[in-house]
Amino acid sequence: MLNRAFHDLKKYFRYSVVSAKSKLKAEVANSYLNWLWWILDPLCFMLIYTFIFGFVFDAREQYFPVFIFIGLTMWDFVNKTLLGSVKTIKLNKAIVSRVYFPKFILVLSKIWINGFKMMISFGIVILMMLIFRVQLSWNVLFFVPILLILVLFTFGCACFVMHYGVYVEDLSNVLNVALRFIFYATGIFYNIETRIPQVGGLLNKVNPVAFLITSMRQSLIYGTAPDWKLLLLWFSVSVILVLLGLRKIYKEENSYVKAI
């Protein structure tokens, strides 16, 4: 299965990139501000949350605007990729029913789209860190493995979401509600360990998105190293999710045409 996956990835990699580019262009084709929305959208949400939680609820986290923006950036990648993967087979019915290609490429295209937007947002994070004069340390190098684990975990989950989205019509609604709950339990706009002292530490360990967001904040803003043992654990879990997701898709993809 791994050999087949690598072969298909090599063969259809260019298609996934071209598909992502065309969809990115289509998103802003009729917009006056064009690609600027990819900057303004997360920036506006950051300003809203900074005002509400920084001033109204008096949040005391250091470099609070940067703190929030890192959380929003990583959460948006996960949220948009999963929600966008639910109906991707049905939305690509015309192609899926006529031409064979490995269906995980559709998920990969979503990863490119939302990953590109995430990189734009992290560019803004770097600019904000310069503005707020955040002191850097060598721990910023954890940025790479943390981001890799986030992408792998999201890809693995998105494979399952795409598969079951073919058969369960209401999955998008259920997933939307579940992700809203997880959003508030992930500590996007507050420190999950200090605001929920009773269970915050446990939530931060069992919720991979919360753990990765916290780890990213630790390495970029506060100059401390994340828990590398948990990083290894979630890396292993993410790889297993990817393998199981690919296996599920390869096993069932021939029946997708009949289901849609």
C-alpha positions in Angstrom: 0.0 0.0 0.0 2.8 2.4 0.8 4.5 1.8 -2.6 1.2 2.4 -4.3 0.7 5.6 -2.3 4.2 7.0 -3.1 3.7 6.1 -6.8 0.3 7.8 -7.0 1.7 10.8 -5.1 4.5 11.2 -7.6 2.2 10.7 -10.5 -0.6 13.1 -9.4 1.4 15.6 -7.3 1.4 18.2 -10.1 -2.4 17.8 -10.5 -3.0 18.4 -6.8 -0.9 21.6 -7.0 -2.6 22.9 -10.2 -6.0 22.1 -8.8 -5.2 24.0 -5.6 -4.0 27.0 -7.6 -7.1 27.1 -9.7 -9.4 27.0 -6.7 -7.4 29.7 -4.9 -7.8 31.9 -8.0 -11.5 31.1 -8.2 -12.0 32.1 -4.5 -11.0 35.8 -5.2 -11.9 36.0 -8.9 -14.9 38.3 -8.3 -13.6 40.1 -5.3 -12.5 43.8 -5.4 -9.7 43.2 -2.8 -8.6 39.9 -4.4 -5.9 38.1 -2.6 -5.9 40.7 0.2 -8.8 38.9 1.8 -6.4 36.1 2.7 -4.6 38.6 4.9 -7.6 40.6 6.1 -9.8 37.7 7.1 -7.6 36.2 9.8 -6.4 39.7 10.8 -9.9 41.0 11.4 -10.8 37.9 13.5 -7.6 38.4 15.5 -8.5 42.1 16.2 -12.1 41.1 17.3 -10.9 38.4 19.7 -8.1 40.6 21.0 -10.6 43.3 21.8 -13.2 41.0 23.3 -10.8 38.8 25.4 -7.9 41.3 25.8 -9.9 44.3 26.9 -13.4 43.1 27.8 -12.4 40.0 29.7 -8.9 41.3 30.6 -6.7 38.5 29.4 -3.2 38.7 30.8 -1.2 36.5 28.4 2.0 38.2 27.3 2.0 39.4 23.6 -1.7 38.6 23.5 -2.4 39.6 19.9 0.4 37.3 18.7 -0.9 34.6 21.2 -4.3 34.7 19.6 -3.1 35.0 16.0 -1.0 31.8 16.3 -4.1 29.9 17.7 -6.4 31.2 15.0 -3.9 30.4 12.2 -3.4 26.8 13.2 -7.1 26.3 14.0 -8.3 27.7 10.7 -6.1 25.2 8.9 -7.5 22.2 10.7 -11.1 23.5 10.6 -11.3 24.5 7.0 -9.5 21.4 5.8 -11.8 19.0 7.6 -15.0 20.9 6.7 -13.9 21.2 3.1 -13.1 17.5 2.9 -16.6 16.2 3.9 -18.3 16.7 0.5 -15.3 16.8 -1.7 -16.2 13.6 -3.5 -19.7 14.7 -4.2 -18.5 18.2 -5.3 -16.1 16.5 -7.7 -18.7 14.0 -9.0 -18.1 14.9 -12.6 -14.4 14.0 -12.4 -14.7 11.1 -10.0 -17.3 9.3 -12.1 -15.4 9.6 -15.4 -11.7 9.4 -14.7 -9.8 7.2 -12.2 -7.3 8.9 -9.9 -6.5 8.2 -6.2 -9.1 10.0 -4.2 -6.7 11.1 -1.5 -5.4 13.6 -4.0 -8.5 15.6 -3.4 -7.6 15.9 0.3 -4.1 16.8 -0.6 -5.4 19.6 -2.7 -7.3 20.9 0.3 -4.1 20.7 2.3 -2.3 22.9 -0.3 -5.1 25.5 -0.3 -5.3 25.9 3.4 -1.6 25.4 3.9 -0.9 28.3 1.6 -3.3 30.5 3.6 -1.7 29.3 6.8 1.8 30.4 5.6 0.4 33.8 4.8 -0.9 34.1 8.3 2.4 32.9 9.8 4.1 35.6 7.8 1.8 38.1 9.6 2.8 36.4 12.9 6.4 37.0 12.2 5.7 40.7 11.4 3.7 41.0 14.7 6.5 39.4 16.6 8.9 42.1 15.2 6.4 44.8 16.1 6.0 43.6 19.7 9.7 42.9 19.9 9.3 39.3 21.0 12.7 37.8 22.0 13.6 34.8 19.9 15.6 31.7 21.0 16.7 28.5 19.3 13.4 26.9 20.3 11.8 28.6 17.3 13.2 25.7 15.3 10.4 23.6 16.8 8.2 25.5 14.3 9.0 22.9 11.6 8.2 19.6 13.5 5.1 21.1 15.1 3.8 22.2 11.7 4.6 18.9 10.2 2.6 17.0 12.9 -0.3 19.4 12.4 -0.4 18.8 8.7 -0.1 15.0 9.0 -2.8 14.8 11.7 -5.1 17.0 9.7 -4.5 15.0 6.5 -5.2 11.7 8.3 -8.4 12.9 9.8 -9.5 14.5 6.5 -9.1 11.2 4.7 -11.6 9.5 7.1 -13.9 12.6 6.9 -13.9 12.5 3.1 -14.6 8.7 3.0 -17.5 8.7 5.5 -18.9 12.0 3.9 -19.7 9.9 0.8 -22.2 7.7 2.8 -23.4 9.9 5.7 -25.3 12.9 4.4 -25.5 14.7 7.7 -21.8 14.3 8.5 -21.0 17.9 7.6 -23.6 19.2 10.1 -22.4 16.9 12.8 -18.7 17.8 12.2 -19.5 21.5 12.2 -21.0 21.2 15.7 -18.2 19.0 16.9 -15.5 21.4 15.7 -17.3 24.3 17.3 -17.1 22.5 20.6 -13.5 21.6 20.1 -12.7 25.2 19.2 -13.7 26.4 22.7 -11.9 23.5 24.3 -8.7 24.2 22.5 -7.6 27.5 24.0 -7.6 29.6 20.9 -8.1 32.9 22.9 -7.0 31.8 26.4 -4.3 29.8 28.1 -6.1 26.4 28.5 -3.9 25.3 31.5 -4.3 28.5 33.6 -7.9 29.2 32.8 -9.1 25.7 33.5 -6.7 24.5 36.2 -8.7 21.5 37.1 -8.6 19.8 33.7 -6.7 22.2 31.5 -3.4 20.2 31.7 -5.2 17.0 30.7 -7.1 18.6 27.9 -3.9 20.0 26.5 -2.4 16.5 26.4 -5.4 14.6 24.9 -6.4 17.3 22.4 -3.7 17.2 19.7 -4.7 20.6 18.2 -4.6 22.3 21.7 -1.2 20.7 22.4 0.3 21.8 19.1 -1.0 25.3 19.4 0.4 25.5 22.9 3.7 24.1 21.7 3.9 26.6 18.9 3.2 29.5 21.3 5.9 28.2 23.7 8.5 27.9 21.0 7.8 31.2 19.1 6.6 33.6 21.8 8.0 32.4 25.1 11.3 30.8 24.0 10.7 27.5 25.8 10.9 24.0 24.3 7.6 22.0 24.0 7.2 18.5 25.5 9.2 16.5 22.9 7.9 13.2 24.2 4.3 14.3 23.5 5.5 15.6 20.1 6.8 12.2 19.3 3.6 10.5 20.5 1.4 12.7 18.4 3.7 12.4 15.4 3.3 8.6 15.7 -0.5 8.9 16.1 -0.6 11.2 13.0 1.4 8.8 10.9 -0.8 5.9 11.9 -3.9 8.0 11.0 -2.5 8.8 7.6 -1.7 5.1 6.9 -5.2 4.0 8.1 -6.9 6.8 6.1 -5.0 5.9 2.9 -5.8 2.2 3.4 -9.5 3.0 3.9 -9.7 5.1 0.8 -7.8 2.6 -1.4 -10.1 -0.2 -0.2 -13.4 1.6 -0.7 -12.8 4.2 -3.5 -14.2 2.1 -6.3 -17.6 2.1 -4.5 -17.7 5.9 -4.3 -19.2 6.3 -7.8 -22.1 4.0 -6.9 -22.7 5.9 -3.7 -22.9 9.4 -5.3 
